Amino acid sequence: MYYILESLFYILIFLAGASIFSFLNVVIYRLPRKISFITGRSHCPSCGAELKWYDMVPVLNWFYLRGKCRTCQAPISFRYPAVECLGGVLALLCFWKFGSDVQAFAAFAFLGILAVVAFVDADTMEIPNGLVLAVAVTALASWLLGGEPAWQERLIGAVCVSVPMLLLTLAIPGAFGGGDIKLMGAAGLFLGWKLCLTATFLAIVGGGLYGIFLLAARKKGKKEHFAFGPFLCAGMAAALFWGNSLIDQYLRLCGF
């Protein structure tokens, strides 16, 4: 009986995360188009038909409708259920990492904003200032709630990556986008300098490998840019959950 209740509890956490990210799907779609994501019913982007409540069940409804609009049969991108699944997985990871502590909610909010940043940047090559501000507010809330790291580490985190990125961009125009620089400043307030540096390293490795793939596949020229924000966001998410373990392993390999 205990295992059944435990499984149901984890399922509820997953569904809660998926439901929140279902709303974030709306934000990802509407924010670049300057459409309010607070008001207005969800609708099919192809035919404009308003979605009923039973059309918005996270993940399952997409498979039930076979990835098509109920009204016009236009295809619905697989990204919608993928983002919802991501939300469910991140909710479970936050519970695994932080338990029922209030920091779990702060971490999930941070990751939710990063998810919006990643997809908006991938679609538009821009990171809206409002999302950067939301990251900073989440960092402030995390600190006020007594979460680690200490405020000194947070302040160092705000400048240890963003300032070098800014200087490099001044020296080499176009090296980084302004949104990337501001994002790392705000995110450093949440992560602290250790995890911020770890996230940046992971992002550079991931972005570098992706760039090599694009060049090898001849999908991008040597002077063409691609959105780096998604790699920064993925690096920050990985650092949040496993960064301290990676740092400890690195120090052991170095003999410290």
Number of C-alpha atoms within 10 A of each C-alpha: 6 7 8 8 10 11 12 12 12 15 14 15 21 21 22 18 23 26 20 17 28 24 16 21 20 18 18 21 17 15 15 15 9 8 13 11 17 10 7 9 10 17 15 17 12 13 12 11 15 14 15 11 8 8 17 15 16 25 20 13 15 19 12 11 14 13 17 18 20 14 13 12 13 14 14 17 11 13 11 19 23 16 21 26 21 19 27 25 17 23 28 23 18 22 19 12 16 15 13 11 12 13 21 21 18 21 26 21 18 23 22 21 19 25 23 24 26 23 22 23 22 17 13 10 17 20 24 15 13 10 17 23 15 17 27 22 16 23 25 18 15 23 19 10 12 12 18 14 18 13 17 11 18 27 18 17 26 24 22 19 21 22 15 12 21 20 13 14 16 12 10 10 11 11 14 19 19 16 20 23 21 23 26 30 26 26 32 30 29 34 31 24 23 19 29 31 21 22 28 20 16 21 22 16 14 18 20 14 12 14 19 14 13 15 14 11 9 10 10 15 11 10 5 9 13 14 21 22 28 23 22 27 27 20 25 30 22 17 24 20 18 14 22 14 11 15 15 12 13 12 11 10 9 8 7 8
